[in-house]
């Protein structure tokens, strides 16, 4: 017996996604699973998924996942996907709050189709778990339940806005789902964000919320990649900065110390973090020339730094901010071999 059409439980059927050729697709599915007849009314990715599902030995008249992660395997998966879960959860929670009482589940899987997180009314979650074993820790890939929005989205790396009658397992054809791949900073699929409901009518409103959430999640991961890159560059700069044997002192436009390198800390017996933000003239014996406007960019700047022992360190180089740059630090580089001042005078 073929599945019958299920009436809509969506509050506004005009805002629901449906399959216009649902009965024809089910008829072709029936011919495919019984006699191997090639269908003509399903998309190529779905046909290929039907073929893979058959090759995996998935029961076409089933629909209940029997591939469940062990407790330890689930803990490992959750830990490995912690960042994805934390980022996605805030979006999933907002979607669920916006569509309560519409009987849709919002789910998240890893890159293998294992369910990592699930939002929905308790009664709806229990019903899906009872009928299909759809719960956190269950696998929802082709080996487990054949063709679904999750499995096709993972295999093809495409968004599946709606799937119902095209599913491989008979019992799942009375449900509908959508799935959107989530890409990490390297462009690889790291999981699936999707919705499911025990009806053939899927809310368009919720699907577009899902699309918006996908954009937000992926942007968060891109931003984290940029921040990580900046941290690496900053760490590399700091390592080089501290490796320089010359004395390096950074001063802003107002004459306040921004930072100094390790050589400066050692020779001047000061800690950068303790003097940062203080006026350089209150802390160091700078040559006055250093704090005066310098307009001759092609000229050699003169100046020196004097330590507490009255040793003089000649100015070797000054790096001024680029014109129009938001960075307002002046970098002064002094030779690290201090010459004692004869007679203790101020020369």
C-alpha positions as CSV (number, residue, x, y, z in Angstrom):
1,X,0.0,0.0,0.0
2,X,1.3,3.4,-0.9
3,X,1.3,6.3,1.6
4,X,-1.7,8.5,1.4
5,X,-1.6,12.3,1.3
6,X,-1.5,13.8,4.7
7,X,-3.5,16.9,5.4
8,X,-1.7,20.1,6.4
9,X,-1.3,20.9,10.1
10,X,0.5,24.2,9.2
11,X,-1.5,27.2,10.4
12,X,-1.2,28.9,7.0
13,X,-1.0,26.4,4.1
14,X,-0.1,29.2,1.7
15,X,3.2,29.6,3.7
16,X,4.0,25.8,3.3
17,X,6.3,24.0,1.0
18,X,4.6,20.9,-0.7
19,X,5.4,18.4,-3.5
20,X,3.2,18.8,-6.5
21,X,4.2,15.3,-7.9
22,X,4.1,13.5,-4.6
23,X,1.8,10.6,-5.7
24,X,3.8,10.1,-8.9
25,X,7.1,10.1,-7.0
26,X,5.8,7.5,-4.6
27,X,4.6,5.3,-7.5
28,X,8.1,5.5,-9.1
29,X,9.7,4.8,-5.8
30,X,7.5,1.7,-5.5
31,X,8.6,0.5,-8.9
32,X,12.2,1.2,-8.1
33,X,12.4,-0.8,-4.8
34,X,10.3,-3.7,-6.1
35,X,11.7,-4.1,-9.6
36,X,14.6,-1.7,-10.0
37,X,12.7,0.4,-12.5
38,X,14.6,3.7,-13.1
39,X,12.4,6.7,-12.1
40,X,11.9,9.7,-14.4
41,X,10.3,12.3,-12.0
42,X,13.0,12.6,-9.3
43,X,16.1,14.7,-9.4
44,X,19.4,13.1,-10.2
45,X,20.8,13.6,-6.6
46,X,17.8,11.8,-5.2
47,X,18.0,9.0,-7.7
48,X,21.7,8.5,-6.9
49,X,20.8,8.5,-3.2
50,X,18.1,5.9,-3.8
51,X,20.7,3.7,-5.5
52,X,23.3,4.1,-2.7
53,X,20.6,3.4,-0.1
54,X,19.7,0.1,-1.9
55,X,23.4,-0.8,-2.2
56,X,23.8,-0.2,1.6
57,X,21.0,-2.6,2.2
58,X,18.7,-0.1,3.8
59,X,15.1,-1.4,4.3
60,X,12.9,0.6,2.0
61,X,9.9,-0.2,4.1
62,X,11.5,1.0,7.3
63,X,12.5,4.4,8.5
64,X,13.8,3.9,11.9
65,X,17.5,4.5,12.6
66,X,19.3,1.7,14.3
67,X,22.7,3.3,14.1
68,X,23.1,5.0,17.5
69,X,26.3,6.3,18.9
70,X,27.5,4.8,22.2
71,X,27.6,7.1,25.2
72,X,31.4,7.5,24.8
73,X,31.2,8.0,21.1
74,X,28.5,10.7,21.6
75,X,30.5,12.5,24.3
76,X,33.5,12.5,21.9
77,X,31.4,13.8,19.0
78,X,29.9,16.5,21.2
79,X,33.3,17.6,22.5
80,X,34.8,17.7,19.0
81,X,31.9,19.7,17.7
82,X,31.6,21.9,20.8
83,X,32.3,25.2,18.9
84,X,29.7,24.3,16.2
85,X,27.1,23.4,18.8
86,X,27.7,26.6,20.8
87,X,27.5,28.9,17.8
88,X,24.5,27.1,16.2
89,X,22.5,26.7,19.5
90,X,21.8,30.4,19.9
91,X,20.3,30.6,16.4
92,X,18.3,27.4,16.9
93,X,16.9,28.7,20.1
94,X,15.8,31.9,18.5
95,X,14.1,30.0,15.6
96,X,12.3,27.7,18.1
97,X,11.1,30.7,20.2
98,X,9.7,32.3,17.0
99,X,7.8,29.3,15.8
100,X,6.5,27.6,18.9
101,X,3.3,25.5,18.5
102,X,4.0,24.9,14.8
103,X,5.2,21.4,15.5
104,X,8.6,21.7,13.7
105,X,11.8,20.3,15.0
106,X,15.1,22.2,14.5
107,X,18.1,19.9,14.4
108,X,21.9,20.0,14.0
109,X,24.1,17.2,12.8
110,X,27.8,16.7,12.4
111,X,29.5,16.1,9.0
112,X,28.6,12.4,9.3
113,X,24.9,13.0,9.8
114,X,24.9,12.2,13.6
115,X,22.3,14.3,15.4
116,X,24.1,16.7,17.9
117,X,21.3,19.0,19.0
118,X,17.5,19.1,18.8
119,X,15.0,21.8,19.5
120,X,11.2,21.4,19.6
121,X,8.1,20.9,21.7
122,X,8.7,17.9,24.0
123,X,5.7,16.0,22.6
124,X,7.0,16.4,19.1
125,X,10.5,15.3,20.0
126,X,9.1,12.2,21.8
127,X,6.9,11.3,18.9
128,X,9.9,11.4,16.4
129,X,12.0,9.4,18.8
130,X,9.3,6.8,19.3
131,X,8.5,6.3,15.6
132,X,11.9,6.9,14.0
133,X,14.6,6.9,16.8
134,X,15.2,10.5,15.7
135,X,17.2,11.8,18.7
136,X,20.5,13.2,19.8
137,X,23.2,10.5,19.1
138,X,21.2,8.9,16.3
139,X,22.7,8.7,12.8
140,X,20.6,10.1,10.0
141,X,22.9,9.3,7.1
142,X,22.2,7.1,4.1
143,X,23.5,3.9,5.8
144,X,21.0,4.5,8.6
145,X,17.8,5.7,7.0
146,X,18.5,6.0,3.3
147,X,17.6,9.1,1.3
148,X,16.7,12.1,3.4
149,X,17.3,15.9,3.2
150,X,20.3,15.3,5.6
151,X,21.9,12.6,3.5
152,X,21.5,14.4,0.2
153,X,22.7,17.7,1.6
154,X,25.8,16.0,3.0
155,X,26.6,14.0,-0.1
156,X,26.0,16.7,-2.6
157,X,26.9,19.8,-0.5
158,X,23.6,21.5,-1.5
159,X,20.7,23.0,0.3
160,X,17.5,20.8,0.3
161,X,14.6,23.1,0.9
162,X,12.0,20.3,1.0
163,X,11.8,16.5,0.9
164,X,9.0,14.2,1.7
165,X,7.8,11.6,-0.8
166,X,11.3,11.4,-2.3
167,X,12.7,9.8,0.8
168,X,13.9,6.2,0.4
169,X,12.2,4.7,3.5
170,X,8.4,4.2,3.3
171,X,7.7,5.2,6.9
172,X,9.4,8.6,6.5
173,X,7.3,9.7,3.5
174,X,4.6,11.0,5.8
175,X,7.2,13.4,7.2
176,X,9.0,16.3,5.6
177,X,12.3,17.9,6.2
178,X,14.8,20.5,5.0
179,X,18.6,20.6,5.3
180,X,21.3,23.2,4.8
181,X,25.0,22.4,4.9
182,X,27.1,24.5,7.3
183,X,30.6,25.3,6.1
184,X,33.7,25.9,8.2
185,X,36.4,28.5,7.7
186,X,38.1,26.1,5.2
187,X,34.9,25.7,3.1
188,X,34.4,22.1,4.1
189,X,31.0,20.9,5.4
190,X,31.1,20.7,9.2
191,X,27.4,19.8,9.7
192,X,23.8,20.2,8.7
193,X,21.2,22.6,10.1
194,X,17.6,21.5,9.4
195,X,14.0,21.3,10.2
196,X,11.5,18.3,10.3
197,X,7.8,17.9,10.9
198,X,5.3,15.0,11.0
199,X,3.5,16.4,8.0
200,X,4.0,16.8,4.3
201,X,3.7,20.5,4.7
202,X,6.9,22.4,5.7
203,X,6.8,26.0,6.9
204,X,8.4,28.4,4.4
205,X,8.8,30.9,7.2
206,X,10.9,28.5,9.2
207,X,13.0,27.5,6.2
208,X,14.0,31.1,5.5
209,X,14.8,31.5,9.2
210,X,17.1,28.5,8.7
211,X,18.8,30.2,5.7
212,X,19.4,33.3,7.8
213,X,20.8,31.2,10.6
214,X,23.2,29.5,8.2
215,X,24.6,32.8,7.1
216,X,25.0,34.0,10.7
217,X,26.7,30.7,11.7
218,X,29.1,30.7,8.8
219,X,30.0,34.4,9.3
220,X,30.8,33.7,12.9
221,X,33.3,31.0,11.8
222,X,34.8,33.3,9.2
223,X,35.2,36.0,11.8
224,X,36.9,33.5,14.1
225,X,39.3,32.5,11.4
226,X,40.2,36.1,10.8
227,X,40.7,36.7,14.5
228,X,42.9,33.6,14.7
229,X,45.0,34.8,11.8
230,X,45.4,38.2,13.4
231,X,46.4,36.5,16.7
232,X,49.1,34.5,14.8
233,X,50.4,37.6,13.1
234,X,50.4,39.5,16.4
235,X,52.2,36.7,18.1
236,X,54.8,36.5,15.3
237,X,55.3,40.3,15.5
238,X,55.7,40.1,19.2
239,X,58.2,37.3,18.9
240,X,60.3,39.3,16.4
241,X,59.7,42.5,18.4
242,X,61.2,40.9,21.5
243,X,64.0,39.1,19.6
244,X,65.4,42.4,18.4
245,X,68.6,43.2,20.4
246,X,68.2,46.9,19.9
247,X,66.1,49.0,22.3
248,X,62.6,49.5,20.8
249,X,60.1,52.0,22.3
250,X,56.7,52.8,20.9
251,X,55.1,56.2,21.7
252,X,51.8,57.7,20.6
253,X,51.1,61.2,19.2
254,X,50.5,62.5,22.8
255,X,53.9,61.3,24.0
256,X,52.5,58.3,26.0
257,X,54.4,55.0,26.1
258,X,52.5,52.3,24.2
259,X,55.0,49.4,24.7
260,X,58.7,48.5,24.7
261,X,60.5,45.3,23.8
262,X,62.4,43.0,26.1
263,X,65.8,44.6,25.4
264,X,64.4,48.0,26.5
265,X,62.9,46.4,29.7
266,X,66.2,44.8,30.6
267,X,68.5,47.8,29.8
268,X,66.2,50.4,31.4
269,X,65.1,48.1,34.3
270,X,61.4,48.8,33.6
271,X,58.4,46.6,32.8
272,X,56.4,47.6,29.7
273,X,53.0,46.9,31.3
274,X,53.8,49.1,34.3
275,X,54.8,52.2,32.2
276,X,52.3,51.8,29.4
277,X,50.1,54.9,29.1
278,X,52.5,57.1,31.0
279,X,54.1,60.2,29.5
280,X,57.5,59.2,28.1
281,X,59.1,62.3,29.6
282,X,58.0,61.3,33.1
283,X,59.6,57.9,32.8
284,X,62.5,58.0,30.4
285,X,65.2,60.5,29.7
286,X,64.5,61.0,26.0
287,X,66.3,63.5,23.9
288,X,63.9,66.4,23.5
289,X,64.3,66.2,19.7
290,X,62.2,63.0,19.8
291,X,59.1,64.7,21.0
292,X,59.2,67.6,18.6
293,X,57.3,67.5,15.3
294,X,59.5,66.1,12.5
295,X,58.6,67.3,9.1
296,X,61.7,66.3,7.1
297,X,60.8,62.8,6.3
298,X,63.8,62.3,4.1
299,X,66.2,63.6,6.8
300,X,68.0,61.5,9.4
301,X,66.4,62.0,12.8
302,X,68.8,62.8,15.7
303,X,68.2,61.9,19.3
304,X,69.2,59.6,22.1
305,X,67.9,57.8,25.1
306,X,69.6,57.9,28.5
307,X,69.2,55.3,31.2
308,X,69.5,55.6,35.0
309,X,73.2,55.0,34.8
310,X,73.5,58.0,32.5
311,X,74.4,55.8,29.6
312,X,73.4,57.1,26.2
313,X,71.8,55.0,23.5
314,X,71.8,56.7,20.1
315,X,68.7,56.8,17.9
316,X,69.1,54.5,14.9
317,X,65.8,54.7,13.3
318,X,62.3,56.2,13.7
319,X,59.2,54.7,12.1
320,X,56.4,57.2,11.9
321,X,52.7,56.3,11.1
322,X,51.8,56.2,7.5
323,X,49.8,59.2,6.3
324,X,46.0,58.5,6.7
325,X,46.6,55.5,8.8
326,X,44.5,54.9,12.0
327,X,47.7,53.7,13.7
328,X,49.3,56.6,15.5
329,X,52.3,54.9,17.1
330,X,55.9,56.2,16.6
331,X,58.5,53.5,16.9
332,X,61.9,54.5,18.1
333,X,64.9,52.1,17.7
334,X,68.0,52.8,19.7
335,X,71.4,51.1,19.7
336,X,71.8,48.7,22.6
337,X,75.4,49.7,23.4
338,X,75.2,52.6,25.7
339,X,78.1,55.1,26.0
340,X,78.8,56.6,29.4
341,X,78.6,60.4,29.6
342,X,81.9,61.9,30.6
343,X,81.7,64.0,33.6
344,X,78.1,63.2,34.2
345,X,76.9,66.2,32.2
346,X,73.9,66.5,29.9
347,X,75.5,66.4,26.5
